[in-house]
Amino acid sequence: MSSSALSFSKVVKKYGRATALHEVTFDIARGEFFGLVGVNGAGKTTLLKCLLDLCAFDDGGIEIFGIPHRLRTARARMAFLPERFMPPYYSTGEDFVRYVLALQSVDYDRAAAEQLLQALDLDRAALQMPARAYSKGMTQKLGLAASFLAHKDLYVLDEPTSGLDPKARALLKAQLRQIKQRGGTLLLTSHALADVAEICDRMAVLHAGRVLFVGTPDELCRQYASSGLEAAFLHCIEQERPAA
C-alpha cells in the first residue's frame, strides 16, 4: 500500500511550444494537509486539471492512493471543489446536494445536510431556495457542504475561502480540523498565505510551471530569512530557481 495519498511525478504539460508544467514533482502523505501556492498563471489550475483527468499531459505520472489517476477507482476517493463553483441556477440547494451525492452512490441525509450547513453558517432554509437566489458566500458554503457530505478520503479545494466572511472562514477551518482528526487528506490552493500557514502541514510554491519549494511554511520562512510567509514567498519566486 502506498504511503502517499497523492503523487505527482515529473508532470509535463505543453500547449504548443509553451510549457505550462515543467516536471512537477511532489507527494502528499495520507492524512496530510498540503498547500499549493503561486501567482496567477503559475500553473496551479493546469495541474489540477491534469489531476482530474480533464486534460492530458505530455509526460510524467499522477497517482491517487497508489492508483493511476485516470482510473475511476482512484478518483472515487476524492472530492473536488473548483474556485468558480456555480450550481445550476434552476436547482434548489437540496436538489444540488442530492444530485451530487447520487452521482457518487451516497445516500442523502437531510438532517446531516442541515447540521453541516448550520456548521458553515448557512441557514437550513437555503436548501429550499433556488441557486440563482444565492450570494457568492452562500454558493461557496453549499459547495463545501456537498463536498464534505460525500465523506471522501481526499479533498481538493481550490480557493475554498473565496467569498466567505470572517465567521464562515473560521467555521470552515473548524470543519477541516475535524476532517484531519478523521485522517482525511487535503490539497488546498489559496492566495491567502495566512490560511496556508494556519491550515497546512506542508506546502509547495509553483511558479512559471516549476516547483521552487516543497516543505513546511516555517521552513520556507527560514530558507529565505523572513519573519512572515508572504515575504518568504516573494523572495522565493523572485529568485526563480527550482528547489534541490
C-alpha positions in Angstrom: 0.0 0.0 0.0 1.3 3.4 -1.0 2.0 5.8 1.9 1.1 8.7 -0.4 -2.4 10.0 -0.9 -1.4 11.9 -3.9 1.8 11.8 -6.0 2.9 14.0 -8.9 6.0 12.6 -10.7 7.7 14.8 -13.3 4.5 16.0 -14.8 5.0 17.9 -18.0 2.2 19.8 -19.8 2.7 21.7 -23.0 0.4 23.9 -25.0 2.0 24.0 -28.4 5.5 25.4 -27.9 4.7 26.8 -24.5 5.4 24.5 -21.5 2.9 25.1 -18.7 4.3 22.5 -16.3 8.0 21.6 -16.1 8.5 18.1 -14.5 6.3 19.0 -11.5 7.1 16.5 -8.6 5.8 16.3 -5.1 4.0 13.8 -2.8 1.2 14.3 -0.3 1.1 11.8 2.5 -2.1 10.2 3.8 -3.6 12.4 6.4 -1.5 15.4 5.4 -2.9 18.9 4.7 -0.9 20.4 1.8 -1.0 23.9 0.3 -0.3 24.7 -3.3 0.5 28.4 -3.8 1.6 30.6 -6.7 0.7 33.7 -8.5 -2.0 33.8 -11.2 -0.7 31.9 -14.2 1.8 29.8 -12.2 0.2 26.5 -13.4 -2.0 25.6 -10.4 -5.2 25.3 -12.4 -3.4 23.3 -15.1 -2.0 20.9 -12.6 -5.5 20.4 -11.0 -7.0 19.8 -14.5 -4.3 17.1 -15.0 -5.1 15.5 -11.7 -8.9 15.4 -12.5 -8.1 14.0 -16.0 -9.7 17.0 -17.6 -6.7 17.4 -19.8 -3.9 15.1 -20.9 -0.3 15.8 -20.0 2.8 15.1 -22.1 5.0 13.2 -19.6 5.2 12.0 -16.1 2.6 10.4 -13.9 0.0 11.1 -11.2 -1.3 8.6 -8.6 -4.1 8.8 -6.1 -3.6 6.4 -3.2 -1.1 4.5 -5.3 -3.5 4.1 -8.3 -3.1 5.8 -11.6 -5.2 8.9 -11.7 -7.0 8.1 -14.9 -8.7 5.1 -13.3 -12.1 5.8 -12.0 -11.5 3.8 -8.8 -8.7 6.3 -7.9 -10.8 9.4 -8.3 -13.7 7.9 -6.5 -12.0 8.6 -3.2 -11.6 12.3 -4.0 -13.9 15.3 -3.7 -13.1 18.5 -5.7 -14.5 22.0 -5.3 -13.4 24.4 -8.0 -12.7 28.1 -7.4 -15.5 29.2 -9.7 -18.2 27.0 -8.4 -21.7 27.6 -9.6 -24.6 25.1 -9.2 -27.3 25.0 -11.8 -29.3 28.2 -11.4 -32.7 26.4 -11.6 -32.0 23.8 -8.9 -32.6 24.3 -5.2 -29.7 23.8 -2.7 -31.2 20.4 -1.7 -31.6 19.3 -5.4 -28.0 20.0 -6.0 -26.7 18.2 -2.9 -28.9 15.2 -3.7 -27.7 15.1 -7.3 -24.0 15.3 -6.3 -24.3 12.6 -3.7 -26.4 10.4 -6.1 -23.6 10.5 -8.7 -21.3 9.0 -6.0 -23.8 6.5 -4.8 -24.1 8.2 -1.4 -27.4 8.4 0.3 -28.8 11.8 1.1 -29.5 12.5 4.8 -31.4 15.8 5.2 -30.6 16.0 8.9 -26.9 15.6 8.3 -27.1 18.2 5.5 -28.9 20.7 7.7 -26.4 20.1 10.5 -23.4 20.7 8.2 -25.0 23.9 6.7 -25.5 25.2 10.2 -21.9 24.4 11.0 -20.9 26.5 8.0 -23.2 29.4 9.0 -25.8 28.8 6.2 -29.4 28.8 7.2 -31.1 25.4 6.5 -33.8 27.3 4.7 -31.3 27.8 1.9 -31.8 24.1 0.9 -35.2 25.1 -0.4 -34.0 28.2 -2.2 -33.1 28.2 -5.9 -29.4 28.6 -6.5 -30.0 31.8 -8.5 -31.0 33.5 -5.2 -27.7 32.6 -3.5 -25.0 35.1 -2.8 -21.4 34.2 -3.6 -20.8 33.2 0.1 -23.9 31.1 0.2 -22.9 29.3 -3.0 -19.4 28.6 -1.6 -20.9 27.1 1.6 -23.2 24.9 -0.4 -20.3 23.6 -2.5 -18.3 22.9 0.6 -21.2 21.1 2.3 -21.8 18.9 -0.8 -18.1 18.0 -0.8 -17.9 17.2 2.9 -21.2 15.2 2.9 -19.6 12.8 0.5 -17.1 11.7 3.2 -14.1 11.2 0.9 -10.5 10.3 1.9 -9.0 13.2 -0.2 -10.4 16.7 -0.6 -9.0 19.0 -3.3 -10.3 22.5 -2.6 -9.4 25.4 -5.0 -9.6 28.7 -3.1 -12.2 27.4 -0.6 -12.4 30.6 1.4 -13.3 32.7 -1.6 -16.4 34.8 -0.8 -16.5 33.7 2.8 -16.8 36.3 5.6 -14.5 36.0 8.7 -17.0 34.0 10.7 -17.6 31.5 7.8 -13.8 31.2 7.3 -13.3 30.3 11.0 -16.1 27.7 10.8 -14.6 26.2 7.7 -11.3 25.8 9.4 -13.1 24.0 12.3 -14.6 21.6 9.8 -11.2 21.0 8.3 -9.8 20.2 11.7 -12.5 17.5 12.1 -11.5 16.0 8.7 -7.9 15.9 9.8 -8.8 14.2 13.1 -10.6 11.5 11.0 -7.4 11.0 8.9 -8.6 12.8 5.8 -6.1 14.4 3.3 -6.3 17.9 1.9 -4.8 19.6 -1.2 -5.6 23.3 -0.8 -4.8 26.1 -3.3 -5.0 29.6 -1.8 -3.8 33.1 -2.4 -4.3 33.7 1.4 -0.9 32.7 2.7 -2.0 33.2 6.3 -4.6 30.4 5.7 -1.9 28.2 4.3 0.3 28.8 7.3 -2.6 28.0 9.7 -4.1 25.0 7.9 -1.3 23.2 6.1 1.4 20.8 7.3 3.5 21.4 4.2 3.3 23.5 1.0 4.7 23.8 -2.5 5.5 27.0 -4.3 4.7 26.7 -8.0 6.0 29.5 -10.3 6.0 29.6 -14.1 5.2 25.9 -14.1 8.1 24.9 -11.9 8.2 23.8 -8.3 10.5 26.1 -6.5 10.0 24.9 -2.9 8.4 21.9 -1.0 8.4 21.9 2.8 6.7 23.4 5.8 5.7 27.0 6.0 8.2 27.6 8.7 10.9 26.0 6.5 10.1 28.4 3.7 10.4 31.3 6.1 13.8 30.1 7.5 15.1 29.3 4.0 14.6 32.9 2.9 15.3 34.5 6.3 11.8 36.0 6.5 9.6 36.6 9.5 6.4 36.1 7.5 5.2 33.7 4.9 4.3 36.4 2.4 7.8 37.9 2.4 9.3 34.4 2.1 7.1 33.6 -0.8 8.1 36.8 -2.6 11.8 36.1 -2.1 11.3 32.5 -3.4 9.6 33.5 -6.6 11.9 36.4 -7.3 14.9 34.0 -7.3 13.0 31.7 -9.7 15.2 28.7 -9.0 13.9 25.1 -8.5 14.5 23.6 -5.1 17.2 20.9 -4.8 
